[in-house]
Amino acid sequence: MISAYILIQTHVGGPARVAHDIAGMPGVRSAEAVTGPYDVIVLAEANDLDELAKLVVRRIQEVEGVTRTLTCPVVHL
């Protein structure tokens, strides 16, 4: 199992709706609107890197209002 934080930038006025739309997706543990350089932070889990990539590219990036994503896989050192 791989976990990742996905940092999302949205159009102005979009963070709450984007977080709500993403929160219900399979593999998403949480989606929260935040302040700062990113507008939404998502915690996601997937069986492998390919599944995680599909979640980001095919699902999250397709949500209306999403303008940019940055995926940060969790490492266990």
C-alpha positions as MATLAB code, in Angstrom:
seq = 'MISAYILIQTHVGGPARVAHDIAGMPGVRSAEAVTGPYDVIVLAEANDLDELAKLVVRRIQEVEGVTRTLTCPVVHL';
ca = [
       0.000    0.000    0.000;
       1.256    3.462   -0.908;
       0.043    6.707    0.672;
       0.474   10.183   -0.755;
      -0.445   13.770   -0.082;
      -1.771   15.501   -3.169;
      -1.504   19.290   -3.122;
      -4.014   21.011   -5.373;
      -4.379   24.505   -6.752;
      -7.846   25.596   -7.888;
      -9.600   28.515   -9.525;
     -10.536   31.345   -7.150;
     -13.581   30.367   -5.100;
     -13.187   26.672   -5.859;
     -11.428   25.012   -2.906;
     -14.495   23.995   -0.866;
     -16.310   22.477   -3.853;
     -13.177   20.758   -5.177;
     -12.429   19.259   -1.735;
     -16.039   18.049   -1.467;
     -15.979   16.477   -4.942;
     -12.685   14.686   -4.305;
     -13.506   13.509   -0.773;
     -15.924   10.850   -2.029;
     -13.545    9.232   -4.518;
     -12.328    5.674   -3.899;
      -8.809    5.753   -2.458;
      -9.193    9.216   -0.918;
      -8.915    9.184    2.872;
      -9.426   12.935    3.316;
      -9.660   16.124    1.289;
      -9.437   19.481    3.031;
      -9.518   23.080    1.817;
      -6.512   24.972    3.219;
      -4.849   28.374    2.956;
      -1.427   29.058    1.482;
       0.102   28.336   -1.919;
      -2.180   25.303   -2.364;
      -5.941   25.331   -1.929;
      -6.735   21.675   -1.169;
      -4.711   18.886    0.432;
      -5.735   15.276   -0.187;
      -4.525   12.163    1.611;
      -4.849    9.181   -0.712;
      -3.997    5.477   -0.606;
      -3.481    3.039   -3.461;
      -2.184   -0.491   -3.912;
       0.744    0.689   -6.051;
       2.193    3.696   -7.847;
       0.264    3.001  -11.067;
      -3.054    2.993   -9.208;
      -2.093    6.230   -7.462;
      -1.170    7.845  -10.787;
      -4.524    6.826  -12.273;
      -6.349    8.375   -9.314;
      -4.514   11.659   -9.801;
      -4.537   11.879  -13.606;
      -7.877   10.271  -14.447;
      -9.964   11.384  -11.482;
      -8.569   14.296   -9.460;
      -7.192   16.334  -12.363;
     -10.542   15.978  -14.147;
     -12.477   17.712  -11.343;
     -13.768   21.079  -12.511;
     -11.730   23.899  -10.969;
      -8.485   21.953  -10.468;
      -5.639   23.835  -12.141;
      -2.523   22.057  -10.834;
      -1.560   19.073   -8.675;
       1.607   18.030   -6.884;
       1.782   14.431   -5.643;
       3.977   13.709   -2.606;
       4.290    9.967   -1.857;
       4.836    9.123    1.806;
       8.187    7.500    2.597;
       8.939    5.482    5.717;
      12.564    6.120    6.691;
];
